[in-house]
């Protein structure tokens, strides 16, 4: 009889311990999940009181090449390396994760022979944006989609066409970048999704990226080949909308 009572109390004690452990685990997981889902920066460009880039927390070499129109930010030229830098948020030196999303549409969908018309993100370190030199300005990693539908991380290349992406260039595409860290090396996962359905139209990855490359400014970029190098091509190139940045590596 005593043995049976002892067994009952032992079972109850074990179940109570397991229940407490599960509760603690679920609480910790919810905290982690909440942290990772926290959005550190979000803008959709629909503020009617803001009509120019200079009113935003951005910096660019020529504010006249960008405008806010139709609830989005547009690049008014089709030229090489037109970046617009976010001044309030950057990537810290902490070995952690970051996720970015943006909606992108092409106003100029011309395909060149070397496939160098593209737009997307630029991650790069800047010591001083106002006194930047060319070497610093070109540092960092480009992540983008070309007008022939090819995705790249680093440098664009004449890959095969992705017709599904081409069909959605002007309507708009959702770009998603996930950057994760393992043993002080980073991996970038880049995917392009159809806006209405969320269907993944293309996906690529790059791993073993040094930590010093995933550091500093976050920029949007439009880059188009210009046959007349000394003349600005005043054809609009791309538009951006709904930019979100989140993760434990984000620093405000």
N, C-alpha and C positions, 0 to 999 in steps of 0.2 A: 504493500500500500504506500509506504513512504517513498519507495523507489519510483512508483508511478507518479506521485505528486512531484517528486524531484525532476522527473523527465518532462512533465508538463511545463513546470516553471522554466526548465532549461530551453524548451522549444519556444516558449513565449519570449524569453530573453533574446534568443537568437533572431527571431522574427522582428523583434523591436529594433535590434541593432542593424539588421538589414534595411528596415524601413527608414531609420535615421540616415544611414549611409546613402540610400537612394535619394532622399530629400536633399541632402547636402550636395550630392553630385548634380542633381537637376538644377539646383540653385546656381551652382558654379557655371554650369553649361549655359543657363539663361543669361547670366552676366556676360559671359564670353560672346554669346550670340548677339546680345544687345549692343556690345561694344563694336563688333564688326559690322553691324547694320547701321551704325550711326553715320549720318551723312555730314561730312565736314564742310562741304561746299556744294551749293546748288544754285543754278541760275537758268532762267528760261527766256530772258530778254523781253518780257512782256510788260515791264514797268513803263507806263506811258509818260512818266516824268523824265525818263532817260532817253535821249534821242541821238547821242553821239558817243563814240568810244571813249573820249576823254572824260566823260562823266562816270564811267565804270572803273573798277579797280584793275585796270589793264594798262600795259605799256606796249607800244609798238613804235618802230622807227618812223613811221609816217601814218598819223591818224587819219589822213585824208584817203587812205587806201581801204578803210573799213567803215562800215555804217551799220546802224541798227534799223532794220526794216522788216515789216511783216512778222514781228515777234521773234526775230532771229538776228544774228550778226552775220553780215555779208562781207566778203572780200571783193573789192571793186576792180581788181586787176588780175591778170593772168600772167604772173611773173614768178621767178624762182624765189624760194625761201621767204615767203611772206608770213612772218610769225606775229602772233599777238600773245603776250605774256600775262599770266595771272599774277598779280602782285601780292595778294593777301594770303595765298596758300602755296606751300611747296612741299617737297619730299625731304624729310629729315635724314640724319645719318643713322638712325635706329634701324636695326635689322628686323624688319616687320613687313606687313602686307599693305597693299593699296589696290583699290578697284576704281576704274573710271568708266563712265558711260557718256556718250554724246550722240546726238542725231546730226547727220551730215547729208547734205544734198549738193549735187554738182549743177552749176549754172553753165559751165563750159565742160562738155563731155568729150572733147576731141581726144582721139587716141594717137599718140606719136609712135614713130618706128622703134624708139628705145624705151617706150613705156615709162616716161618720166613726168607725166602729168598726174598729180596725186594730191591727197589731203589727209589730215589726221592729227596725231599728237606729236609733240616733241618734248622729250624729257632731257634737260640739260642744265649744267651748273653755270651760274653767272655771278661773278664777283660784284659787278656794278653795272646795272643795265644802262645807265646814262652815259657811262664811259666805256662801253663795251668795245672790244677789238674783234676782228674777224675770226681769229683763232677761237676765242671764247664763244663767239656767237654760233659757231658751227659745232661746238662740243655737244655731246649728248646722243640720244637714241631717237630716231624717227620711227613712228609706228603708223602705217597708213594703208589706204586703199587707192589703187590706180584707176584711171579711166577705162582700162581694159578689164577691170574686175579683179585683178591680182592683188593679194595681200602681201605685206612685207613687214619685217622688223629689222631695221638697220638701213639698208639701201634698196631702192626699187630695182627690179630686174625684169627683163622681157619674158615673163612667164606666160603660160597659156591663158587664154581668155576665160573668164567666168561669166557666162551669159546671164545667169540669174542676177548677179550683182549689177551687170551693165543695165539690165532692164529696170533697175530700181535707182539708178544714179540720180536722176532728176526728181523722182518722187521723194527720195530720202531713205537713208539707211541708219540703223542703230549700231554704233560701234561700241564694243565692250573690251576693256583691257583689265586683266587680273595679273598682278605682280606678287609673287610669293618668294619667301626666303627659306633656304635650307643649307645649313652649314656655311653661312656667310656668302653663299652664291644665290643669285636670283634666277627665277624663271618667269618669262612673260608669255601669257596666253592671250591671244588676240582673236576675236571673233566678230563677224558682221551678221546682223540679223535683219530680216524683213520686218518693217515697222508694224504692220497690222497683225500679222500672225505670230511673230516672234520666231519664225523659222530661221535656223542657222544656215546662212548661204555660203559661208566660208569660215575656216578656222585654221590658224597656224600657231606654233609655239617656238620659243627659243630659250635654251637653258644655259647654265654655267656662265651667267653674266656677273662681272665683278661688281661689288657693292658700290664702288665710287661712281659707277655709271648710272646708278639709280639714285640720284641725289640732285636736289636743287629745284630749279624752276619747272613749272608746268605750262606748256604753251599749246595753242592751236596753230596749225600751219597749212598754208596753201602753197603748192609749188608746181609751177607750170613752165615748160620750156618756152622761151621767147626767141624766135628766129632773128629778131632785130634787137641785139643785145643792148644797144645804147638808147633804145626807145621803149617806153612803158606801154604794155598792151592793156588798154583800158576796157577790155571785155571782163565782165564779172566772172569769177571762177567758181566759188563755193559759198555755201552758207552753213552755219552751225546753230544748234538749238538744244536746250535741255542738257546742260553740262552738269554732271554729278561726280564728286570725288569723295571717297571715304576709305577708312582704314587706319590702322595704328601707326603707319609710317607718315601720315599726313600731319603737317605742322602749320598752324595758323600764326 
